[in-house]
Structures are given as structure tokens and as C-alpha cells.
Amino acid sequence: MKKEEISLSITYRQLEIDDIDKISEIDASCYIKYAWRLINNERKMIDLDYHETGFPNGVKYHQKALKETISNFGYAIGAFDQKQKLLGFLTLNSKLFGKTNQYLLLDQLFISRPYRKLGIGKMLFHLAVKQAIIMGASKIYICAGSSADTIAFYRKLGCQDAVEIDQTLFDSDPRDFHLEFVL
């Protein structure tokens, strides 16, 4: 399906526990041509030439994370087509963290492959910004995968390198970019 052939009526709504299985409707596969790596203490783009065939760590891992977010009063928002097929989703965890409790973690953001570059991710992000303010944050913290496309997406939204790095999150995957968005 070509991008210009997609004509959608998209609705955005909070996800509920009953929606958790719907994330299996998302085609999370992606081709990563270039990625950023730390080489000799300097970030350099490398030719990765890698095809991710689905959700990193598997769909069950992400369903569990979504359930935890919803159960712990975090924010989970989904984008749906007119037939209620889930096209993408974003989650914010509920716990403020950082030296001055300024951050909320944007834990997950996935858009189904055929629906990327249509503004869905941008809309989900803007909805999360509004919610993060309501939840008392002054910044959103993002552990972004190191693909060049992912980093370009977040930079285009106005994200910058995180001022304060959460060591536990860094240790979970040192290749991630730790970004923040100032609210």
C-alpha cells in the first residue's frame, strides 16, 4: 500500500486494559539503514543495514509494559482507524523522577509500518505533552532507539539531549539516546 493511497479517519483515545491485545495489530517491523553508535566517546552514524521483524523484545513484553502503565495510572493513548484497528500508541509512565522530579518517561511509541509518516506519531506526542503537564512534569524523558530515523523524528519535534541521565535507564540499553522535551 502506497502512502498516497491511505485515506484515513483517525481517532485518538486513551487505551484501557481491554485494549492491550490490540497492540498485536501493529506491524512494528522496520528497516534500519543507519544508526548512531558511541565510538571512541563520540557519536557516529554507522551503516547498520538491519531489519527488525517486529516489536523489540516481542509483543508480549510490550503488552505487559502497557498493562503496567495503565494499571499504575500512567497515560496510554492510541490512534485508531474507522474500523477500530489500532494504528499506533504511546505511553507515559506515571512516576515523576529526576533530581527535582521533573521528568515523566515516554515509555513506548509505536506506529504500524504502513501508517508511518502520516503525522500519527506527531499527534500522539502532542497529546502526551498536554497530559504530561497535567501530570505535573516539566519535561518528558525519552530513551530513543538509536536508528537515524528515530532520532530525526524526536529532534524534529524539538527534543534535545537529556540534561540529566537516569543511570538505570541508561544501563538497560547504553545504545539508546536519552532525550528530553521541555514542556
Backbone torsions as a table, in degrees:
resi	resn	phi	psi	omega
1	MET	NA	124.9	178.8
2	LYS	-81.1	151.2	-178.7
3	LYS	-56.4	-41.1	-177.1
4	GLU	-69.9	-14.5	178.6
5	GLU	-84.6	-10.2	-176.4
6	ILE	-87.8	116.9	175.1
7	SER	-124.3	111.7	-171.8
8	LEU	-124.6	149.3	165.1
9	SER	-108.0	106.2	-174.5
10	ILE	-102.3	133.6	173.0
11	THR	-116.3	147.6	179.5
12	TYR	-117.9	131.6	177.1
13	ARG	-152.9	158.8	178.0
14	GLN	-65.7	143.3	177.9
15	LEU	-87.0	144.4	178.5
16	GLU	-113.8	169.6	177.6
17	ILE	-53.0	-39.1	-179.2
18	ASP	-65.3	-14.0	-178.9
19	ASP	-90.8	-7.6	-171.7
20	ILE	-55.5	-44.0	-178.6
21	ASP	-66.5	-18.8	-178.0
22	LYS	-66.4	-19.6	-179.1
23	ILE	-67.2	-16.7	175.0
24	SER	-69.2	-12.1	176.0
25	GLU	-75.3	-14.1	-176.2
26	ILE	-85.8	132.5	172.3
27	ASP	-89.4	96.3	-175.9
28	ALA	-86.6	5.8	-179.1
29	SER	-66.3	152.8	176.5
30	CYS	-160.4	153.2	174.6
31	TYR	-101.7	127.8	179.8
32	ILE	-112.4	103.5	178.6
33	LYS	-76.7	-49.9	-177.0
34	TYR	-123.9	146.1	176.3
35	ALA	-142.7	157.9	177.9
36	TRP	-92.4	139.1	176.0
37	ARG	-138.2	151.5	175.6
38	LEU	-88.8	113.1	-179.2
39	ILE	-125.1	119.5	-176.9
40	ASN	52.6	46.4	179.5
41	ASN	61.1	24.2	178.3
42	GLU	-134.7	135.9	177.1
43	ARG	-75.2	127.4	179.0
44	LYS	-135.5	143.8	176.5
45	MET	-84.4	131.7	177.9
46	ILE	-118.5	158.7	175.0
47	ASP	-83.6	108.7	-175.0
48	LEU	-92.9	-42.6	178.8
49	ASP	50.7	62.6	-173.9
50	TYR	-129.0	139.9	176.3
51	HIS	-113.3	113.8	174.3
52	GLU	-83.7	122.2	-172.1
53	THR	-86.9	-7.7	-179.8
54	GLY	-173.2	-153.8	178.3
55	PHE	-66.3	133.1	172.9
56	PRO	-59.1	134.8	-177.3
57	ASN	71.8	2.3	176.6
58	GLY	89.7	156.0	-176.5
59	VAL	-65.0	-36.2	-179.3
60	LYS	-60.7	-40.1	178.1
61	TYR	-59.0	-45.0	-177.4
62	HIS	-74.9	-31.1	173.7
63	GLN	-64.9	-41.5	178.1
64	LYS	-63.4	-43.7	178.9
65	ALA	-63.4	-40.0	178.0
66	LEU	-63.7	-43.4	178.7
67	LYS	-61.1	-42.3	178.4
68	GLU	-62.9	-42.2	179.2
69	THR	-60.8	-49.0	-178.9
70	ILE	-65.0	-44.0	-178.3
71	SER	-65.5	-27.7	-178.3
72	ASN	-100.7	24.0	174.3
73	PHE	63.8	29.7	172.2
74	GLY	-80.5	-171.6	-177.1
75	TYR	-114.7	125.2	177.3
76	ALA	-131.6	121.3	-177.1
77	ILE	-125.7	138.2	-179.5
78	GLY	-122.9	154.8	173.9
79	ALA	-108.9	127.4	-175.4
80	PHE	-124.2	146.3	172.9
81	ASP	-85.0	-176.9	-176.0
82	GLN	-65.6	-18.7	177.7
83	LYS	-97.1	10.4	-179.8
84	GLN	67.6	26.9	171.5
85	LYS	-80.6	132.7	179.6
86	LEU	-75.9	122.1	-178.6
87	LEU	-99.4	-24.1	-178.9
88	GLY	-176.7	162.5	178.1
89	PHE	-154.5	161.3	179.1
90	LEU	-141.0	143.9	175.4
91	THR	-129.6	144.0	170.5
92	LEU	-118.9	128.0	175.2
93	ASN	-72.5	158.0	-173.5
94	SER	-88.4	-17.7	-173.5
95	LYS	-85.7	121.2	173.4
96	LEU	-71.9	143.5	178.7
97	PHE	-147.5	176.9	-175.6
98	GLY	106.0	168.1	-176.4
99	LYS	-57.1	-33.6	179.1
100	THR	-118.5	24.9	-179.0
101	ASN	50.5	45.8	-176.9
102	GLN	-95.4	-17.2	-172.5
103	TYR	-101.6	146.0	161.2
104	LEU	-120.1	139.4	-177.8
105	LEU	-85.7	122.3	166.8
106	LEU	-79.1	103.8	-169.8
107	ASP	-86.3	-38.2	-177.5
108	GLN	-142.4	140.4	170.8
109	LEU	-149.4	113.1	179.8
110	PHE	-134.5	136.3	173.9
111	ILE	-123.4	133.8	179.5
112	SER	-61.2	136.8	-173.1
113	ARG	-46.8	-47.0	-178.0
114	PRO	-67.2	-13.1	-174.2
115	TYR	-111.4	11.2	177.6
116	ARG	-75.1	154.9	178.8
117	LYS	67.3	26.6	176.3
118	LEU	-113.0	5.2	178.8
119	GLY	92.7	1.7	-178.5
120	ILE	-66.8	-46.8	178.8
121	GLY	-61.0	-41.4	178.3
122	LYS	-62.1	-44.1	179.5
123	MET	-65.0	-44.8	177.8
124	LEU	-59.1	-41.4	179.7
125	PHE	-63.1	-44.8	-179.7
126	HIS	-64.5	-36.8	175.7
127	LEU	-65.9	-37.4	178.0
128	ALA	-66.8	-36.4	177.7
129	VAL	-60.1	-47.2	178.8
130	LYS	-60.2	-42.8	-178.8
131	GLN	-68.6	-38.2	-179.8
132	ALA	-61.3	-36.9	177.0
133	ILE	-64.1	-45.8	178.6
134	ILE	-60.3	-35.9	-178.1
135	MET	-80.6	-0.2	173.1
136	GLY	94.7	9.3	179.9
137	ALA	-84.8	157.3	169.7
138	SER	-113.5	-8.1	177.5
139	LYS	-148.2	150.2	170.1
140	ILE	-103.4	134.1	179.5
141	TYR	-104.2	134.1	-177.1
142	ILE	-130.6	127.5	169.3
143	CYS	-99.2	93.7	-173.4
144	ALA	-91.3	136.0	172.1
145	GLY	-56.0	152.9	-169.7
146	SER	-85.4	8.2	178.9
147	SER	-64.3	144.8	-178.7
148	ALA	-58.5	-38.5	-179.9
149	ASP	-65.8	-41.2	179.4
150	THR	-62.8	-47.6	-178.8
151	ILE	-64.7	-40.3	178.1
152	ALA	-61.9	-40.0	177.5
153	PHE	-58.1	-51.9	-177.7
154	TYR	-67.2	-38.5	178.2
155	ARG	-62.9	-40.2	-180.0
156	LYS	-62.8	-31.0	177.6
157	LEU	-76.6	-11.7	-180.0
158	GLY	105.6	9.3	178.3
159	CYS	-74.8	148.6	179.2
160	GLN	-134.5	171.2	178.5
161	ASP	-56.7	138.3	-179.8
162	ALA	-65.0	136.5	178.1
163	VAL	-71.5	-38.6	-179.0
164	GLU	-118.1	123.2	-179.8
165	ILE	-95.4	126.9	175.2
166	ASP	-80.3	116.0	-173.5
167	GLN	-63.4	-39.4	179.8
168	THR	-62.8	-44.5	177.7
169	LEU	-66.3	-39.4	178.1
170	PHE	-62.3	-44.2	-178.6
171	ASP	-65.3	-26.9	-178.6
172	SER	-68.0	-29.5	172.7
173	ASP	-162.3	93.7	-177.5
174	PRO	-61.6	-13.5	178.5
175	ARG	-79.4	-19.4	-179.4
176	ASP	-63.1	150.4	169.6
177	PHE	-89.7	132.5	177.9
178	HIS	-102.0	110.2	-174.1
179	LEU	-117.6	163.9	174.1
180	GLU	-140.1	154.0	173.3
181	PHE	-124.4	120.3	-179.2
182	VAL	-80.7	125.9	-177.7
183	LEU	-83.7	NA	NA
